[in-house]
Amino acid sequence: MRKILIPAIVIFVLAVLLGVYYFNAVFLPKTLRTIINEKANEFLQRDLTYTSIEYRLGQGLTISGLKVSQQKDPQKILFKAERVFSNIPVIPLVKEKKIIFPQIVVEGFEASLFRIDENTWNISDLLSQKPQKAEKGFNILLGKIKHRALTPKQST
């Protein structure tokens, strides 16, 4: 019994590690990065950049160094975050082409909010209702967003 159990556990662990490697090396660069860039630019209508995007066991999808620029002045930052992460259920992603974010955690968040005129803010366009168009491809569903402040230890 023990002779079968130990190799089975080793094979299972290797399969999980290979799956995570494949997800980071193949799926993220080719598919998910493109989807995130297209959907974010379409929704925000602003430039979006990040230093890295990867999948980590326990944290899920992790985006580091996220920056979104101001709409009228792309050189200025609207908001930035040191890290944004969310566990994404894999089964709906593969079977139904649904990207579900049950909870998004944002660490090291900074934003620039200012008034343009009496009734307009620099984020007013983001708060207005946008018509949803039906399209093929991936659907994105969002649960809640949680902000977590960095302690001095975490920010290094």
C-alpha positions as CSV (number, residue, x, y, z in Angstrom):
1,M,0.0,0.0,0.0
2,R,2.8,2.4,0.9
3,K,4.7,1.6,-2.2
4,I,1.8,2.8,-4.3
5,L,0.8,5.8,-2.1
6,I,4.2,7.6,-2.1
7,P,4.7,7.6,-5.9
8,A,1.1,8.6,-6.4
9,I,1.6,11.7,-4.1
10,V,4.8,12.6,-5.9
11,I,3.1,12.3,-9.3
12,F,0.2,14.4,-8.1
13,V,2.6,17.2,-6.7
14,L,4.6,17.2,-10.0
15,A,1.3,17.4,-12.0
16,V,0.2,20.5,-9.9
17,L,3.6,22.1,-10.3
18,L,3.6,21.5,-14.1
19,G,0.1,22.9,-14.3
20,V,1.1,26.1,-12.5
21,Y,4.2,26.4,-14.7
22,Y,2.1,25.9,-17.9
23,F,-0.5,28.5,-16.6
24,N,2.3,31.1,-16.0
25,A,4.4,30.3,-19.0
26,V,1.8,29.7,-21.7
27,F,-1.8,30.7,-20.8
28,L,-1.1,34.0,-19.0
29,P,1.2,35.6,-21.6
30,K,-0.9,34.6,-24.6
31,T,-4.5,34.7,-23.4
32,L,-5.1,36.3,-20.1
33,R,-2.8,39.3,-20.5
34,T,-4.5,40.2,-23.8
35,I,-7.9,39.8,-22.2
36,I,-7.0,42.0,-19.3
37,N,-5.4,44.7,-21.4
38,E,-8.4,44.8,-23.9
39,K,-11.1,44.7,-21.3
40,A,-9.4,47.3,-19.0
41,N,-8.7,49.7,-21.8
42,E,-12.2,49.3,-23.1
43,F,-13.8,49.9,-19.7
44,L,-11.4,52.5,-18.3
45,Q,-10.5,54.2,-21.6
46,R,-7.2,55.0,-20.1
47,D,-3.7,53.5,-20.4
48,L,-3.1,50.5,-18.0
49,T,0.4,49.2,-17.3
50,Y,1.8,46.7,-14.9
51,T,5.2,45.2,-14.1
52,S,4.2,41.6,-13.9
53,I,1.2,39.2,-13.9
54,E,1.5,35.7,-12.6
55,Y,-0.4,32.9,-10.9
56,R,0.7,32.1,-7.4
57,L,-0.5,29.1,-5.4
58,G,-2.6,30.4,-2.4
59,Q,-3.0,33.9,-3.8
60,G,-4.2,33.2,-7.3
61,L,-3.7,35.7,-10.1
62,T,-1.3,38.4,-9.0
63,I,-0.7,41.7,-10.8
64,S,2.2,43.7,-9.5
65,G,3.0,47.4,-10.2
66,L,-0.5,48.3,-11.6
67,K,-0.8,51.8,-12.9
68,V,-3.8,53.5,-14.6
69,S,-3.2,57.0,-16.1
70,Q,-5.4,60.0,-16.2
71,Q,-7.7,60.2,-19.2
72,K,-6.6,63.6,-20.6
73,D,-3.0,63.4,-19.4
74,P,-1.5,59.9,-19.8
75,Q,1.7,61.1,-18.1
76,K,-0.2,61.5,-14.8
77,I,-1.3,58.5,-12.7
78,L,-5.0,58.2,-11.8
79,F,-4.4,55.3,-9.5
80,K,-1.8,52.7,-8.7
81,A,-1.4,49.6,-6.6
82,E,1.6,47.7,-5.5
83,R,-0.2,44.4,-5.8
84,V,-3.6,43.2,-6.9
85,F,-4.6,39.6,-6.5
86,S,-7.6,37.3,-6.7
87,N,-8.2,33.6,-6.7
88,I,-9.9,32.6,-9.9
89,P,-11.9,29.4,-10.1
90,V,-10.4,27.3,-12.9
91,I,-13.4,25.2,-13.9
92,P,-15.6,28.1,-15.1
93,L,-12.5,29.6,-16.9
94,V,-11.9,26.4,-18.9
95,K,-15.5,25.1,-19.3
96,E,-17.6,28.2,-19.8
97,K,-15.0,30.9,-20.7
98,K,-16.0,32.9,-17.6
99,I,-13.4,34.7,-15.5
100,I,-14.8,35.0,-12.0
101,F,-13.2,37.2,-9.4
102,P,-15.0,36.3,-6.1
103,Q,-12.8,38.9,-4.3
104,I,-10.1,41.2,-5.5
105,V,-7.5,42.3,-2.8
106,V,-5.7,45.6,-3.5
107,E,-2.5,46.4,-1.6
108,G,-0.6,49.7,-1.6
109,F,-3.4,51.6,-3.3
110,E,-2.9,55.3,-4.2
111,A,-5.3,57.5,-6.2
112,S,-5.5,61.0,-7.5
113,L,-9.0,62.4,-7.3
114,F,-9.7,66.0,-8.2
115,R,-12.5,68.2,-9.5
116,I,-12.4,69.4,-13.1
117,D,-15.4,71.8,-12.7
118,E,-18.4,72.3,-10.5
119,N,-20.1,69.0,-11.6
120,T,-17.2,66.9,-13.0
121,W,-14.5,64.9,-11.4
122,N,-11.6,63.2,-13.1
123,I,-13.4,59.8,-12.6
124,S,-16.9,61.0,-13.6
125,D,-16.7,59.0,-16.8
126,L,-16.0,55.8,-14.8
127,L,-19.0,56.3,-12.6
128,S,-21.5,56.7,-15.5
129,Q,-23.5,53.7,-16.8
130,K,-22.0,52.2,-19.9
131,P,-24.1,50.1,-22.2
132,Q,-23.1,46.4,-22.1
133,K,-22.7,44.8,-25.5
134,A,-23.0,41.1,-26.1
135,E,-19.9,39.6,-27.5
136,K,-18.2,36.3,-27.9
137,G,-15.2,35.3,-25.8
138,F,-14.6,35.5,-22.1
139,N,-17.2,37.0,-19.6
140,I,-15.8,38.7,-16.5
141,L,-17.8,38.5,-13.2
142,L,-16.7,40.5,-10.1
143,G,-17.7,39.8,-6.5
144,K,-16.1,42.4,-4.1
145,I,-13.0,44.5,-3.9
146,K,-11.0,44.6,-0.6
147,H,-8.3,47.2,0.2
148,R,-5.5,46.0,2.4
149,A,-3.0,48.6,3.7
150,L,0.6,47.6,3.7
151,T,2.5,47.5,6.9
152,P,6.1,48.8,6.9
153,K,7.4,45.2,6.6
154,Q,5.3,44.4,3.5
155,S,6.2,47.5,1.5
156,T,9.9,46.6,1.2
